[in-house]
């Protein structure tokens, strides 16, 4: 198999109340989320730079999409150089910080976990 630039090509975060989840992610990222429908699936696209090869993802509402809480797959959303700003907005948007900003290792960045408005546990990552 060839080596790829990114380990992830796309990710989807299941939601049960699309409008609530959209408002949550728009608030923590201070971002107006574009929507699209695909084969009966309602999607809200999370911020990324597709033109420069960035990996994207979406919140998704539809058949087969159910939040899985703390036991599901772990997705880490990129917050650039400092995840503190996004993490600080989580409680005000209706989520909860479940693991604080923590250094991974010197020069490897930091991570944190939060529960979103739908009960998903989602990670944040920052490079410095």
Buried (B, 14 or more C-beta within 10 A) or exposed (E): EEEEEEEEEEBBBBBBEBEBBBBBBBBBBEEEBEEEEEEEBBBBBBBBEEEEEEBBBBBBBBEEBEBEEEEBEEBBBBBEEBBBBBBEBBEEBBBEBBEEBEEEEEEEBBBBBBBBBBBBBBBBBBEE
